[in-house]
Amino acid sequence: MKQGSVYIYSGDGHGKSPAALGRAVMMASSGKSVVIIQFLKGKGLADSELLGRLEPEIKIFSFAKMDKGFDELSQEEKEDEIINIKNGMQFAKKVLATGECDLLILDEVLGLINYGIMTVDNLGQLLALRGENMDVILTGNYLSDEACRLADEVSKIENYQVG
């Protein structure tokens, strides 16, 4: 059984999540289904009315309970959010194992490695669950050689000072 491809959009620049969202729109416009799970961004895009209208082709989930991003939380709030993040990872596991979509985007999942919430090995085990022809996009600032080995293609997005 041929597994789908894994793409990484990483780097310190802005545009990783929009690039992944653009890929989602392209897939959806060709009749494919997309699931986006966001991490570390608070409620993120999950409450967006505009993106909600893209359902059922594109479904967006955030398991965060806080409106703030992870960096803005107190230590106690972070501990609560880590439980929610782990629920989100269990949902991702279900999506991968059941082949529920053609493209799964794990937005800011690489940041979970940086925060010590998961390891690259955990992510590799998760990705091994994907079925035939399911593509996965991983986004986040964190990028290591070990994480790169999980991907078929890596795009690095950087900020440059102009002028």
Secondary structure, 3 states (H helix, E strand, C coil): CCECCEEEEECCCCCHHHHHHHHHHHHHHCCCCEEEEECCCCCHHHHCHHHHCCCCCEEEEECCCCCCCHHHCCHHHHHHHHHHHHHHHHHHHHHHHHCCCCEEEEECHHHHHHCCCCCHHHHHHHHCCCCECCEEEEEECCCCHHHHCCCCEEEECCCCCCC
